[in-house]
Amino acid sequence: MYPLVSPAASVAPLVGGSVFPGDVSPTLVGIIVVLLLIVFGLFLFVRRILLSFTEGLRKGREGGK
């Protein structure tokens, strides 16, 4: 069978490394957060455009009410 733990994780404590992600670069975390915020903002922007577009189509079919 396959091992449940990766070989790197089982060797890391022996070499002095860390198994837990405590040594993640703050710059990398910042870049990921900014990218996620941009994607979320684009999602909200496209959502607003599509909702306004469909609302305009409905009003147009009703005769501009």
ABEGO torsion letter per residue (X at the ends): XBBABBAAAAAAAAAGBBABBAABBAAAAAAAAAAAAAAAAAAAAAAAAAAAAAAAAAAAAAGGX
